[in-house]
Amino acid sequence: MSYWLIAGGAGFIGGHVVKAMRDAGERIVVVDDLSTGSRNAVPDDVPLVVGSVLDGELLARVFRDYPVEGVVNLVARTQVGESVELPLLHYRQNVEGFRSLLSAMESANVRKLVYSSSASVYGMPDVELVTEDTPCEPMSPYGQTKLIGEWLAQAAHRAGQVDFINLRYFNVAGAASPGLADKRVLNLVPMVFERLTEGEAPQIFGDDYATPDGTCVRDYIHVADIASAHLAATRYLRKHADVPVARTFNVGRGEGLSVRELISVIQGVTGYDNAPAVVERRPGDPAKVVADASPIQRELGWAARHSVVDMVASAWEGWCLRHPGARRPL
């Protein structure tokens, strides 16, 4: 029986992909250097090879030791701000690391690939719904590296080396279980948690956008739904193993929520009522980015199942697990 190699499977999203695929009966091997991931995200019965995708010899050994059917690549530096400050680090990990992985796949004659991309490839789209045909104009080195990764996959496909599905996912939140919650305070939901529990005002970066309440509108999606999209992609590649596959899909709920609306949901879930404070806009924040998710629903049979309240509540459980004093008594 073959394995799926999940590169980056010890990270926040990677751990959820591992869980979804393992629960569905797939055999998995994980490669992760644990620079941002955790051993605890990988179940004891799932092989974990600690190392970098930049290490060609390590990858060759993994492909020799395991009958790998396909690869899910989730390896990436993902912090937009860090990518501006340290672009060479992001290009080395996200671009050269992926090139190294593709090279190892070619040597092992492994053709199936699911590539973890991002809505950041679109930049600041001025459209009501972002489709896969919306022009890609990334505004950060991080977004650039994800788009270059898509180009690499396409080039390898044209050369007859891989069949692939790119998944461009939107704003990820939530947790499938408290232990798998994101431990980093990088995205809006944990940032608001932190400020609320420290008695500070959640920050809204600008309230003068051309949106209903003046704050930015985003498409928020539960990380468990992201994981199920990866499972659907692997199943699609298996089903269509005899035909060329080169597809790109948005992964979102197709519904927008403003920053002010999301903070209101967070206040309702947590019981904290600290009023938000409006501060200056952040450079490069588009007013609205919402996915058209109909192609993945139509072609892969996938759909998001979790609501925004589900996302916030599950993320809050994970936050309280790590910060026992955060939960307010009823």
C-alpha positions in Angstrom: 0.0 0.0 0.0 1.4 3.4 -1.0 2.0 6.5 1.1 1.3 10.2 0.6 4.4 12.3 1.6 3.3 15.4 3.4 6.1 18.0 3.4 5.5 20.4 6.2 3.1 18.0 7.9 4.1 19.1 11.5 2.9 22.7 11.0 -0.4 24.3 11.8 -2.1 23.5 8.5 0.1 20.5 7.9 -1.1 18.9 11.1 -4.7 19.3 10.1 -4.0 17.8 6.6 -2.3 14.8 8.3 -5.3 14.3 10.6 -7.8 14.6 7.7 -5.9 12.1 5.5 -5.1 9.7 8.3 -8.7 9.7 9.5 -9.7 8.9 5.9 -7.6 5.8 5.9 -4.6 7.1 3.9 -1.0 6.1 4.8 1.2 9.1 5.4 4.9 9.9 5.9 5.8 13.4 7.0 9.0 15.4 6.3 9.4 18.5 8.4 12.4 20.3 9.8 10.4 21.4 12.8 11.6 25.0 12.5 8.0 26.2 12.9 6.2 22.8 13.3 5.8 20.5 16.3 6.3 16.8 16.8 3.0 16.8 18.7 1.1 17.6 15.4 2.1 14.2 14.0 0.4 11.1 15.5 2.7 8.4 16.8 1.7 6.0 14.1 2.6 8.4 11.3 6.3 8.2 10.3 8.1 11.6 10.8 11.4 12.2 9.0 13.0 15.3 10.5 14.8 17.3 7.9 14.6 19.9 5.2 13.2 19.7 1.7 16.4 21.4 0.7 18.3 18.2 1.6 18.1 16.2 -1.6 19.8 13.2 -0.1 17.2 13.0 2.7 14.4 13.2 0.2 15.9 10.5 -2.0 16.1 8.3 1.1 12.5 8.9 2.0 11.4 8.0 -1.6 13.5 4.8 -1.4 12.2 3.8 2.0 8.5 4.4 1.4 6.4 3.6 -1.7 5.2 7.2 -2.2 2.1 7.7 -4.4 2.1 11.5 -4.3 3.2 14.6 -2.5 1.4 17.3 -0.6 3.7 20.3 -0.3 2.9 22.6 2.6 6.5 23.8 3.3 6.8 27.5 3.3 7.7 30.6 5.3 4.3 32.3 5.5 4.8 35.6 7.3 4.2 38.5 4.9 6.0 41.1 7.0 9.0 38.8 7.5 9.1 38.2 3.7 9.6 41.9 3.2 12.4 42.1 5.8 14.0 38.8 4.8 13.1 38.1 1.2 16.1 35.8 0.5 15.1 33.5 3.3 11.6 33.2 1.9 12.8 32.6 -1.7 15.3 30.0 -0.4 12.7 28.1 1.6 9.6 28.5 -0.6 11.1 28.5 -4.1 14.4 26.6 -3.8 12.8 24.1 -1.3 10.0 23.4 -3.7 12.4 23.0 -6.7 14.4 20.5 -4.6 11.2 18.6 -3.8 10.1 18.5 -7.5 13.6 17.2 -8.4 13.4 14.4 -5.9 9.9 13.5 -7.2 11.2 13.4 -10.7 14.1 11.1 -9.7 11.6 8.8 -7.9 9.1 8.9 -10.7 6.4 10.3 -8.4 3.9 12.3 -10.4 1.0 13.4 -8.2 1.3 16.8 -6.5 -0.9 18.9 -4.3 0.7 22.4 -3.9 -0.3 24.7 -1.0 -0.7 28.1 -2.5 -2.3 31.3 -1.2 -4.8 34.1 -2.1 -1.8 36.4 -1.6 -0.9 35.7 -5.2 -3.7 38.0 -6.3 -2.4 41.1 -4.5 -5.1 43.8 -4.4 -7.9 42.6 -6.7 -10.6 45.1 -7.4 -13.4 42.6 -8.0 -16.5 41.5 -6.2 -15.4 37.8 -6.1 -11.9 36.6 -6.9 -11.8 33.8 -9.5 -8.9 31.7 -10.5 -8.7 33.8 -13.6 -8.3 37.1 -11.7 -4.8 38.5 -12.6 -2.1 37.6 -10.1 -0.2 40.7 -8.9 1.4 39.7 -5.5 2.4 42.6 -3.3 5.0 40.8 -1.0 7.9 38.5 -1.5 5.8 35.8 0.2 3.0 36.1 -2.4 5.7 36.2 -5.2 7.2 32.9 -3.9 3.8 31.2 -3.9 3.1 32.3 -7.5 6.6 31.2 -8.6 5.8 27.8 -7.0 2.7 27.6 -9.2 4.8 28.4 -12.2 7.3 25.7 -11.2 4.5 23.1 -11.0 3.1 24.2 -14.3 6.6 24.0 -16.0 7.2 20.5 -14.6 3.7 19.5 -15.8 4.4 20.7 -19.3 7.7 18.7 -19.3 5.7 15.6 -18.5 7.0 15.3 -14.9 4.0 15.9 -12.6 0.3 16.3 -12.5 -0.8 18.8 -9.9 -3.5 20.7 -8.1 -2.8 24.2 -6.7 -4.9 25.2 -3.8 -5.1 28.9 -3.2 -6.6 29.3 0.2 -7.9 32.4 1.8 -7.9 33.5 5.5 -7.4 30.5 7.7 -8.7 30.2 11.2 -9.9 27.7 13.8 -8.7 24.3 14.9 -10.0 20.7 14.5 -9.0 20.1 18.2 -7.5 22.4 20.8 -4.2 20.7 20.6 -3.9 21.5 16.9 -4.6 25.2 17.3 -2.2 27.7 15.8 0.3 28.7 18.5 1.5 31.7 16.7 0.0 35.2 17.1 0.2 36.2 13.4 -3.4 36.4 12.1 -6.3 38.5 13.1 -8.2 36.0 15.3 -5.3 35.2 17.7 -4.2 38.9 17.6 -7.7 39.9 18.9 -7.6 37.1 21.5 -4.3 38.4 22.8 -5.4 42.0 23.1 -8.8 41.1 24.7 -7.3 38.9 27.3 -4.6 41.5 28.1 -7.3 44.1 28.7 -6.4 46.1 25.6 -8.5 47.3 22.7 -8.4 45.1 19.5 -7.0 47.1 16.6 -8.8 47.9 13.4 -6.4 49.0 10.7 -8.5 51.7 9.0 -12.2 52.2 8.8 -12.4 54.3 5.7 -12.4 51.6 3.0 -15.2 51.3 0.4 -17.0 48.6 2.3 -20.3 48.6 4.1 -18.8 49.4 7.5 -15.5 50.9 6.3 -13.3 48.0 7.4 -11.6 45.4 5.3 -13.6 42.4 4.2 -12.1 38.9 4.0 -13.1 35.4 3.3 -12.4 33.3 6.5 -12.2 29.5 6.3 -11.8 26.9 8.9 -8.5 25.0 8.8 -10.4 21.7 9.0 -12.1 22.7 5.7 -8.7 23.6 4.2 -7.5 20.1 5.2 -10.5 18.4 3.7 -9.8 20.3 0.4 -6.3 18.7 0.4 -7.9 15.3 0.9 -10.3 16.0 -2.0 -7.4 17.0 -4.2 -5.5 13.8 -3.5 -8.5 11.7 -4.3 -9.1 13.6 -7.5 -5.5 13.0 -8.6 -5.8 9.3 -7.8 -9.1 9.0 -9.7 -7.6 10.8 -12.8 -4.2 9.1 -12.7 -4.5 8.2 -16.4 -5.0 11.7 -17.7 -3.0 14.9 -17.4 -4.1 17.1 -14.5 -3.1 20.8 -14.0 -5.7 22.6 -12.0 -5.8 25.6 -9.7 -8.6 26.1 -7.2 -9.6 28.8 -4.7 -10.4 27.4 -1.3 -12.8 29.7 0.6 -16.3 30.0 1.8 -17.3 32.5 -0.8 -18.6 34.8 1.8 -17.1 38.0 3.1 -16.9 39.3 6.7 -15.5 42.6 7.7 -12.9 43.1 10.4 -15.5 44.9 12.6 -17.9 42.0 12.1 -15.3 39.4 13.0 -14.3 41.2 16.2 -18.0 41.2 17.2 -18.1 37.5 16.7 -15.0 37.0 18.7 -16.4 39.2 21.5 -19.6 37.0 21.5 -17.6 33.8 21.7 -15.1 34.9 24.4 -17.3 37.1 26.6 -14.8 39.9 26.4 -16.3 43.3 25.3 -13.3 45.5 24.9 -14.2 48.1 22.3 -12.0 48.1 19.3 -9.7 51.0 18.5 -9.3 52.3 14.9 -5.7 52.9 13.9 -4.0 53.8 10.6 -4.3 51.6 7.6 -1.6 49.1 7.0 0.1 49.6 3.6 -1.1 47.2 0.9 -4.3 46.0 2.6 -7.0 45.6 -0.1 -10.5 46.6 0.8 -12.1 43.3 -0.1 -10.9 39.8 -1.0 -13.5 37.1 -1.2 -13.2 33.8 -3.1 -15.4 32.4 -5.9 -15.2 28.9 -4.6 -17.7 27.4 -7.1 -15.1 25.6 -9.3 -13.7 23.4 -6.5 -17.2 22.7 -5.3 -18.2 21.7 -8.8 -15.1 19.7 -9.9 -13.8 18.2 -6.7 -17.1 17.9 -4.8 -15.7 19.9 -1.9 -17.5 22.5 0.1 -16.7 24.3 3.4 -18.8 23.0 6.3 -17.8 25.2 9.2 -19.2 28.7 10.0 -17.2 31.7 11.3 -18.6 31.0 14.8 -17.2 27.5 14.5 -13.8 28.9 13.5 -13.6 31.4 16.4 -15.0 29.0 19.0 -12.5 26.2 18.1 -9.6 28.7 18.0 -10.7 30.1 21.4 -10.6 26.5 22.9 -7.0 26.2 21.7 -6.1 29.6 23.1 -7.6 28.8 26.5 -5.7 25.5 26.6 -2.4 27.4 26.3 -3.6 30.4 28.4 -5.7 28.9 31.3 -6.4 32.2 32.8 -8.0 33.6 29.6 -11.4 32.1 30.0 -13.9 34.3 31.9 -16.0 32.6 34.5 -19.7 32.2 33.5 
